[in-house]
Amino acid sequence: MRRLTALLRQRLRRDWLQLLLWILGTALMAYAGYAGVTQSYGTVTDRQSILAAALANPVILMFRGLPSGTSEGAFLAFEVLPWLAILAALMSTFLAVRHTRADEEAGRAELLSATPASRTMPTVATIVHGVLANVVLGVLSALALISTGLDPQGSWIAGAAAGATGIAFVGIGLVAAQLMRTSRAANSLTIWVLVATFLLRGIGNAAGTPSNDLTHMTSLWVAWISPFAWAEQSRPFDADTWWPVLLGIAVGLVLAIGSTWLQSVRDMGASFFAGRQGRAHAHPALSSSHALVWRLASGSIIGWAVGGAIVGILATTLGSLVDQISGGNPAVAQILEKLAQGGSLEESVVTIFFTMLGIIAACCAVQTVVRARQEEAHGTAEPILATRVGRVRWLADYLLVATAAVLIVVAAAVLTAFVGIASQNGASTLYRASLVTGAGEFVAASVFTVVTALVFVLLPRATIGIGWALVLVATLFGMFGPLFGMPEWTTRVSPFGVTPIISGGHVDVRGLWWLVAIVVVGAAASLTLQRRRQLAADG
């Protein structure tokens, strides 16, 4: 017990700032969500109209929660609960990998295994650490909701649902750390599990059966594969069901216990998915530093491109699902006519989905530029810079690859969108909408390329944290600014909120030229400042 306590203290000293930001950010989102709901949707009629619109449009359900009534609390859960769960999941996966596979890579795990703590005690400490962090997150989120005057029982269930999702992803992260050989690969695997399960939840909700009064939705069975769906099926402030919350906790603990067994049957430093064997002699294509960056980033680029392709095909093939739902419910058909407002509902679907494409492309850009910091911290950048490759050229290689990676992700989405349009015999205007919206998201994602590069040059040790935080903040401002009752300028601060759109048959460029200017100035500034920057190899 004393050894476990010592390990927990060490983890808390190491993680206290990160956990504080994650937990307080989640609680503040819950509190701000209530303020936004009461300001923007203060009456039952307002909330009922929004729920009816959501039930009529599957795209809205892809990125919102499960409709469970028109009360303030139930509507708040519909708007915010999935995102509270996502924050808990991200916090938990990074925590799990950081204290297992990352420690093993750095050699810290081997040192600990030589002490009385043994090999398994650090993993047990990580499990306890992750569970406690999610308990605190759930409690503070519930207290934030209670402080607004919402029903305590529903508030506790909402907080527990978010925390239970985090515990489930503690288990997922621990298993990924055992399966993959590097922390980078383990983090990538857990993020893809997160994205896939979030989309499954959305698809299950979108393809479900709406109630006759258009205030509730019964999800399709496919949603139940996802931990995020378990959180939503607790239906806070409506049915207040506890057992889906317990399901998330149970699955997380089972996976966590399974990870300790996996660790006991493998060698230190080994993994169940072995890394690929390297060539005895380098391929001629690796004769330049630029080609080396491509080689390092190719795996993640392919993964993000697959995500972009999925977004593109969904954006242009859900039209038939919209027609199917509206055909079976006249009230939904009327809502759809109002949503279109004389324009094309299909174009609105493309615009909404391609906002998610911009976020995916921005993540790809940040991950590629962050790789430069990782190479520097691990000491592998120094041998390259000892050759004729200068500092500016070295960073320029990462900027070029990141820009090309964003283009590949967007192009994959546009191509699959075209395939979807052709397969559904869609209107020819959708081709133009997909191309224009995709080009706008390319520019928006490129903003994160140059801003992350600037952070890398000026604050190298904060590159990873600030780079990913910028994407998260831009997503929250762009998607939740209006919901939280924030001023309009907060939405415009997000690059995703000012990209070109098709409006009334014409292209509204909105903030395109500002985004282009930021990209050009940011790239020039980062390369200029890099000229005199010294290596910051220590992590």
Sequence and secondary structure as in RCSB ss.txt:
>XXXX:A:sequence
MRRLTALLRQRLRRDWLQLLLWILGTALMAYAGYAGVTQSYGTVTDRQSILAAALANPVILMFRGLPSGTSEGAF
LAFEVLPWLAILAALMSTFLAVRHTRADEEAGRAELLSATPASRTMPTVATIVHGVLANVVLGVLSALALISTGL
DPQGSWIAGAAAGATGIAFVGIGLVAAQLMRTSRAANSLTIWVLVATFLLRGIGNAAGTPSNDLTHMTSLWVAWI
SPFAWAEQSRPFDADTWWPVLLGIAVGLVLAIGSTWLQSVRDMGASFFAGRQGRAHAHPALSSSHALVWRLASGS
IIGWAVGGAIVGILATTLGSLVDQISGGNPAVAQILEKLAQGGSLEESVVTIFFTMLGIIAACCAVQTVVRARQE
EAHGTAEPILATRVGRVRWLADYLLVATAAVLIVVAAAVLTAFVGIASQNGASTLYRASLVTGAGEFVAASVFTV
VTALVFVLLPRATIGIGWALVLVATLFGMFGPLFGMPEWTTRVSPFGVTPIISGGHVDVRGLWWLVAIVVVGAAA
SLTLQRRRQLAADG
>XXXX:A:secstr
 HHHHHHHHHHHHHHHHHHHHHHHHHHHHHHHHHHHHHHHS SHHHHHHHHHHHHH HHHHHSS   B SSHHHH
HHHHHHHHHHHHHHHHHHHHHHHTTHHHHHHTHHHHHHTSTTTTHHHHHHHHHHHHHHHHHHHHHHHHHHHTTT 
 HHHHHHHHHHHHHHHHHHHHHHHHHHHHSSSHHHHHHHHHHHHHHHHHHHHHHHHTSEE TTSSBEE  GGGGG
SHHHHHHHT TTTT   HHHHHHHHHHHHHHHHHHHHHHTS TT  SS      SS  GGGSSHHHHHHHHHHHH
HHHHHHHHHHHHHHHHHTHHHHHHHHHT HHHHHHHHHHHTTS HHHHHHHHHHHHHHHHHHHHHHHHHHHHHHH
HHTT HHHHHTTT  HHHHHHHHHHHHHHHHHHHHHHHHHHHHHHHHHTT  THHHHHHHHHHHHHHHHHHHHHH
HHHHHHHH GGGHHHHHHHHHHHHHHHHHHTTTTT  HHHHHHSGGGSS EEETTEEE TTHHHHHHHHHHHHHH
HHHHHTT       
